[in-house]
Amino acid sequence: MKRIIVITIITTLMVSCGQKSNNTEIQNISETTTTVKQETMKKINFKSEGLNLIGNLYYPENYESGKKYPAIVVSGSWTTVKEQMAGLYAEKLAKEGFITLAFDFRNFGESEGEPRFFESPNLKKEDVKNAVTYLASLDEVNNDKIGAFGVCAGAMYTLMASAEDNRIKSVSTVASWLHDAEAVKLFYGGEEGVQTKIKAAQEAKKTYAETGEIKYIPSISETDETAAMYGPYDYYLNPERGAVKEWSNDKFAVASWEDWLTIDPMPYAKQINKPVLMVHSDGAVLPNYTKKFFNDIVTTDKKLYWMNTELDSPFHQFNYYDQDVEVNESIAQVSNWFREKM
């Protein structure tokens, strides 16, 4: 923190002339104090259902203490940590004048939670709501202007939380992953593949309850078909993109499959009565599901922003995680939306 104190003194000492300053001149002495924040990010922690979660809180440039700012909870995709797409969007949105929070969900990154690398949309929904509680506790946050933003599966957690938490005043999503029982069959081996994974998850949960041991598979692989994400997905494989040291590419809890494959966020649309912006494209994942969810949102104060691409689905999805064209266009839409709707 840098404290700049400007003192203007308009009285003049006239000792040599034997004169004294009068009272009017003394009253004209003025002091102006402005506090400017030098660092734009700090590490924080907050509680979610008794667990200690770790996050990065981003501040606008030229932040001034004493002012209250609009704030946004930012969520990234499944299995990810705050140093990936959530942190990128949080940092960019902070530059647009918002206080933003990117954090590690329970069981991931620096946050507490067992078993490690256990993916549960319902638990992450609760973490989003508790992140809102944390932001609302800050003196520098305007509690009437708290929004929520999510990328990919982070959009799912965000929309679910927003349907249940009226403290969230506005919502934006980018490249949302939204599925139901039919959609998961497209990615996870049809009905047989889905049921096999659910059964494996149930067995893994039983083993964990009895022995404390947790079974893992790779998070991403181009060669191991059992991996949670199997395919040439460069974002997660490239150290220059999403394969950061804080993220685990080799640990996905098998117990996660039941929670992941049986969640259906689609009905939540009919519970959302606040402003919603959804950014998507035909080349992103499950575009028709984003359209369906958008159409089912109760409020009329909503916008679907469709971007052009020549990439086939789902490969345009990954561009929204870190590529300048998609990220910057999304930021422009999202920041304007939050400014207008919070």
C-alpha positions as CSV (number, residue, x, y, z in Angstrom):
1,M,0.0,0.0,0.0
2,K,1.3,3.4,-0.9
3,R,0.2,6.4,1.0
4,I,0.4,9.7,-0.8
5,I,-0.1,12.7,1.4
6,V,-0.5,16.1,-0.2
7,I,-0.4,19.0,2.2
8,T,-1.0,22.5,1.0
9,I,0.0,25.3,3.3
10,I,-1.0,28.7,2.3
11,T,0.1,30.5,5.4
12,T,3.5,32.2,5.2
13,L,5.9,32.7,8.1
14,M,6.9,36.3,8.3
15,V,9.1,36.1,11.3
16,S,11.6,38.6,9.8
17,C,8.9,41.2,9.6
18,G,7.5,40.5,13.0
19,Q,4.0,39.6,11.5
20,K,1.7,36.8,12.6
21,S,-0.7,34.7,10.5
22,N,-4.3,35.4,11.0
23,N,-7.0,32.8,11.9
24,T,-8.4,32.8,8.4
25,E,-5.1,31.7,6.9
26,I,-4.8,29.0,9.5
27,Q,-8.2,27.6,8.7
28,N,-7.1,27.4,5.0
29,I,-4.5,24.8,5.8
30,S,-5.9,21.7,4.0
31,E,-4.8,18.0,3.9
32,T,-5.9,15.5,1.2
33,T,-5.3,11.8,1.7
34,T,-5.6,9.2,-1.0
35,T,-4.7,5.5,-0.7
36,V,-3.6,3.8,-3.9
37,K,-3.1,0.0,-4.1
38,Q,0.3,-0.9,-5.6
39,E,-0.3,-4.7,-5.8
40,T,-3.2,-5.9,-7.9
41,M,-3.6,-9.4,-6.5
42,K,-3.3,-11.0,-3.1
43,K,-3.8,-14.5,-1.8
44,I,-6.8,-15.0,0.5
45,N,-8.6,-17.8,2.3
46,F,-12.2,-18.4,3.2
47,K,-14.4,-21.2,4.7
48,S,-16.8,-23.4,2.7
49,E,-18.7,-25.9,4.9
50,G,-15.8,-26.0,7.3
51,L,-13.0,-26.4,4.7
52,N,-10.4,-23.8,4.1
53,L,-10.3,-22.6,0.5
54,I,-7.5,-20.6,-1.0
55,G,-8.0,-18.0,-3.7
56,N,-6.5,-15.0,-5.5
57,L,-8.3,-11.7,-5.0
58,Y,-7.7,-9.3,-7.9
59,Y,-8.1,-5.5,-7.6
60,P,-8.6,-2.9,-10.3
61,E,-5.7,-0.7,-11.2
62,N,-5.6,2.5,-9.2
63,Y,-7.8,0.9,-6.5
64,E,-8.6,3.4,-3.8
65,S,-9.4,2.5,-0.2
66,G,-12.6,3.8,1.1
67,K,-14.4,3.2,-2.2
68,K,-16.7,0.2,-2.8
69,Y,-16.4,-1.8,-6.0
70,P,-18.5,-4.3,-7.8
71,A,-17.2,-7.8,-7.4
72,I,-17.3,-11.1,-9.4
73,V,-16.7,-14.7,-8.4
74,V,-14.8,-16.4,-11.3
75,S,-14.9,-20.2,-11.9
76,G,-12.9,-22.4,-14.3
77,S,-13.6,-25.8,-15.8
78,W,-13.7,-29.2,-14.1
79,T,-10.5,-30.4,-12.4
80,T,-8.8,-27.1,-12.9
81,V,-7.1,-24.7,-10.4
82,K,-7.1,-21.0,-10.0
83,E,-3.9,-20.5,-12.0
84,Q,-5.6,-21.7,-15.2
85,M,-8.5,-20.1,-17.0
86,A,-10.2,-18.8,-13.9
87,G,-7.2,-16.7,-13.0
88,L,-6.8,-15.4,-16.5
89,Y,-10.4,-14.1,-16.7
90,A,-10.3,-12.8,-13.1
91,E,-7.2,-10.7,-13.9
92,K,-8.7,-9.3,-17.1
93,L,-12.0,-8.5,-15.5
94,A,-10.2,-6.7,-12.6
95,K,-8.6,-4.5,-15.2
96,E,-12.2,-3.5,-16.3
97,G,-12.8,-2.1,-12.8
98,F,-14.1,-5.1,-10.8
99,I,-12.8,-6.8,-7.7
100,T,-12.6,-10.5,-8.8
101,L,-12.0,-13.8,-7.0
102,A,-10.5,-16.9,-8.6
103,F,-10.1,-19.8,-6.1
104,D,-9.3,-23.4,-5.8
105,F,-12.5,-25.5,-5.2
106,R,-12.4,-28.0,-2.4
107,N,-10.3,-31.1,-3.1
108,F,-8.2,-29.2,-5.7
109,G,-5.0,-27.0,-5.7
110,E,-4.2,-25.3,-2.4
111,S,-7.6,-25.8,-0.9
112,E,-8.6,-28.3,1.7
113,G,-10.9,-31.3,1.0
114,E,-10.7,-35.1,0.8
115,P,-10.5,-37.1,-1.3
116,R,-8.1,-35.1,-3.4
117,F,-9.1,-34.5,-7.0
118,F,-12.7,-35.5,-6.4
119,E,-15.0,-33.7,-8.8
120,S,-18.5,-32.9,-7.6
121,P,-20.7,-30.2,-9.3
122,N,-23.0,-30.0,-6.3
123,L,-20.1,-29.4,-3.9
124,K,-18.6,-26.8,-6.2
125,K,-22.0,-25.1,-6.4
126,E,-21.8,-24.6,-2.6
127,D,-18.2,-23.4,-2.9
128,V,-19.3,-20.7,-5.3
129,K,-22.0,-19.5,-2.8
130,N,-19.5,-19.4,0.0
131,A,-17.1,-17.4,-2.2
132,V,-20.0,-14.9,-2.5
133,T,-20.2,-14.9,1.3
134,Y,-16.5,-14.0,1.5
135,L,-16.8,-11.2,-1.1
136,A,-19.8,-9.8,0.8
137,S,-17.7,-9.6,4.0
138,L,-15.1,-7.2,2.4
139,D,-15.4,-3.5,3.2
140,E,-14.3,-2.7,-0.4
141,V,-17.1,-4.7,-2.0
142,N,-20.5,-3.3,-2.9
143,N,-22.8,-6.0,-1.6
144,D,-25.5,-4.9,-4.1
145,K,-23.2,-5.5,-7.0
146,I,-21.8,-9.1,-6.7
147,G,-21.8,-11.1,-9.9
148,A,-20.8,-14.7,-10.9
149,F,-18.9,-15.8,-14.0
150,G,-17.9,-19.3,-15.2
151,V,-16.0,-20.9,-18.1
152,C,-16.9,-24.4,-19.4
153,A,-18.0,-26.5,-16.4
154,G,-17.4,-23.4,-14.3
155,A,-20.5,-22.1,-16.1
156,M,-22.5,-25.1,-14.8
157,Y,-21.5,-24.5,-11.2
158,T,-22.1,-20.7,-11.6
159,L,-25.6,-21.1,-13.1
160,M,-26.6,-23.6,-10.4
161,A,-25.4,-21.4,-7.6
162,S,-27.0,-18.3,-9.2
163,A,-30.4,-20.1,-9.3
164,E,-30.2,-20.6,-5.5
165,D,-28.4,-17.5,-4.3
166,N,-30.2,-14.1,-4.6
167,R,-27.0,-12.3,-3.5
168,I,-25.7,-13.0,-7.0
169,K,-27.1,-10.0,-9.0
170,S,-26.0,-10.9,-12.5
171,V,-24.4,-13.9,-14.3
172,S,-22.1,-14.4,-17.3
173,T,-20.8,-17.6,-18.8
174,V,-18.4,-18.4,-21.6
175,A,-18.2,-21.7,-23.5
176,S,-20.6,-23.3,-21.0
177,W,-20.5,-27.0,-20.5
178,L,-24.1,-28.0,-19.7
179,H,-25.3,-31.6,-20.0
180,D,-28.0,-34.1,-19.2
181,A,-28.3,-37.9,-19.1
182,E,-28.4,-38.1,-22.9
183,A,-25.5,-35.6,-23.5
184,V,-23.0,-37.5,-21.4
185,K,-23.4,-40.6,-23.5
186,L,-21.9,-38.6,-26.4
187,F,-18.6,-38.2,-24.6
188,Y,-18.4,-41.2,-22.3
189,G,-19.0,-44.3,-24.4
190,G,-22.8,-44.4,-24.7
191,E,-25.1,-45.9,-22.2
192,E,-22.8,-48.8,-21.5
193,G,-19.8,-46.5,-21.0
194,V,-21.7,-44.2,-18.7
195,Q,-23.0,-47.0,-16.6
196,T,-19.6,-48.7,-16.3
197,K,-18.1,-45.4,-15.0
198,I,-20.9,-44.9,-12.5
199,K,-20.4,-48.4,-11.2
200,A,-16.6,-47.9,-10.9
201,A,-17.3,-44.7,-9.0
202,Q,-19.6,-46.5,-6.6
203,E,-17.0,-49.1,-5.9
204,A,-14.3,-46.5,-5.5
205,K,-16.4,-44.6,-2.9
206,K,-17.0,-47.9,-1.0
207,T,-13.3,-48.6,-1.0
208,Y,-12.5,-45.1,0.2
209,A,-15.1,-45.3,3.0
210,E,-13.7,-48.7,4.2
211,T,-9.9,-48.2,3.7
212,G,-9.3,-44.5,3.0
213,E,-7.7,-45.4,-0.3
214,I,-8.8,-43.6,-3.4
215,K,-8.4,-44.8,-6.9
216,Y,-7.1,-42.4,-9.6
217,I,-6.9,-42.3,-13.4
218,P,-5.1,-39.7,-15.5
219,S,-6.9,-36.3,-15.9
220,I,-5.8,-36.1,-19.6
221,S,-4.1,-38.5,-22.0
222,E,-3.6,-39.0,-25.7
223,T,-2.8,-42.7,-25.2
224,D,-4.7,-43.9,-22.1
225,E,-8.4,-44.4,-23.0
226,T,-9.3,-44.6,-19.3
227,A,-8.3,-41.0,-18.8
228,A,-11.0,-38.5,-17.7
229,M,-10.2,-36.5,-20.9
230,Y,-8.9,-38.7,-23.7
231,G,-7.8,-36.9,-26.8
232,P,-5.4,-34.3,-28.4
233,Y,-6.5,-31.4,-26.2
234,D,-3.5,-29.1,-26.4
235,Y,-4.7,-26.7,-23.7
236,Y,-4.3,-29.4,-21.0
237,L,-1.2,-31.0,-22.5
238,N,0.9,-27.9,-23.3
239,P,3.0,-26.3,-20.5
240,E,2.8,-23.0,-22.3
241,R,-1.0,-23.1,-22.0
242,G,-3.0,-25.0,-19.3
243,A,-0.5,-27.7,-18.2
244,V,0.7,-25.5,-15.3
245,K,2.7,-26.9,-12.4
246,E,-0.2,-26.2,-10.0
247,W,-2.5,-28.6,-11.9
248,S,-2.4,-32.4,-11.8
249,N,-2.7,-34.0,-15.2
250,D,-2.4,-37.5,-13.7
251,K,-5.0,-37.6,-11.0
252,F,-8.8,-37.7,-11.4
253,A,-10.6,-39.5,-8.7
254,V,-12.6,-42.4,-10.1
255,A,-15.2,-41.8,-7.4
256,S,-16.0,-38.5,-9.3
257,W,-17.8,-40.3,-12.2
258,E,-21.1,-40.8,-10.4
259,D,-21.4,-37.2,-9.3
260,W,-20.3,-35.9,-12.7
261,L,-22.4,-38.1,-14.9
262,T,-25.6,-37.9,-12.9
263,I,-25.8,-34.2,-12.4
264,D,-28.4,-32.4,-14.6
265,P,-28.0,-28.6,-14.5
266,M,-30.7,-28.0,-17.2
267,P,-33.7,-27.6,-14.8
268,Y,-31.9,-24.8,-13.0
269,A,-32.6,-22.5,-16.0
270,K,-36.2,-22.2,-14.9
271,Q,-35.1,-20.9,-11.5
272,I,-32.9,-18.1,-12.7
273,N,-34.6,-14.7,-12.5
274,K,-31.6,-12.4,-12.8
275,P,-29.7,-10.9,-15.8
276,V,-27.8,-13.6,-17.7
277,L,-25.3,-13.4,-20.6
278,M,-24.1,-16.5,-22.3
279,V,-21.2,-16.5,-24.8
280,H,-20.8,-19.5,-27.0
281,S,-20.2,-20.8,-30.6
282,D,-21.0,-23.7,-32.9
283,G,-17.5,-24.9,-32.4
284,A,-17.7,-24.9,-28.6
285,V,-19.0,-27.9,-26.6
286,L,-22.6,-28.9,-26.8
287,P,-23.9,-25.7,-28.5
288,N,-27.5,-26.9,-28.6
289,Y,-27.5,-27.4,-24.8
290,T,-26.4,-23.8,-24.2
291,K,-29.2,-22.7,-26.5
292,K,-31.7,-24.8,-24.7
293,F,-30.6,-23.6,-21.3
294,F,-30.7,-20.0,-22.5
295,N,-34.2,-20.4,-23.9
296,D,-35.4,-21.9,-20.6
297,I,-34.1,-19.1,-18.4
298,V,-37.0,-17.5,-16.7
299,T,-35.9,-13.9,-16.9
300,T,-36.3,-11.9,-20.1
301,D,-33.2,-9.9,-19.2
302,K,-30.8,-12.2,-21.0
303,K,-28.5,-12.2,-23.9
304,L,-27.0,-15.0,-26.0
305,Y,-23.8,-13.8,-27.8
306,W,-22.8,-16.3,-30.5
307,M,-19.2,-16.0,-31.9
308,N,-18.2,-17.1,-35.4
309,T,-15.6,-19.9,-35.9
310,E,-14.5,-22.4,-38.5
311,L,-13.4,-24.9,-35.9
312,D,-15.6,-27.9,-35.3
313,S,-17.1,-28.7,-31.9
314,P,-15.6,-29.2,-29.4
315,F,-12.2,-27.8,-30.5
316,H,-13.2,-24.1,-30.4
317,Q,-14.0,-24.7,-26.7
318,F,-10.3,-24.6,-25.8
319,N,-9.7,-21.3,-27.5
320,Y,-12.0,-19.7,-24.9
321,Y,-9.6,-20.8,-22.2
322,D,-6.6,-18.7,-23.1
323,Q,-6.5,-17.5,-26.8
324,D,-6.5,-13.7,-27.2
325,V,-9.2,-13.5,-29.9
326,E,-11.8,-15.5,-28.0
327,V,-10.8,-14.3,-24.5
328,N,-10.7,-10.6,-25.3
329,E,-14.0,-10.6,-27.2
330,S,-15.6,-12.5,-24.3
331,I,-14.1,-10.0,-21.8
332,A,-15.5,-7.1,-23.7
333,Q,-19.0,-8.6,-23.7
334,V,-18.9,-9.8,-20.1
335,S,-17.5,-6.6,-18.6
336,N,-20.1,-4.5,-20.4
337,W,-22.8,-6.8,-19.2
338,F,-21.8,-6.6,-15.6
339,R,-21.4,-2.9,-15.7
340,E,-24.9,-2.5,-17.1
341,K,-26.7,-5.3,-15.1
342,M,-25.2,-5.0,-11.6
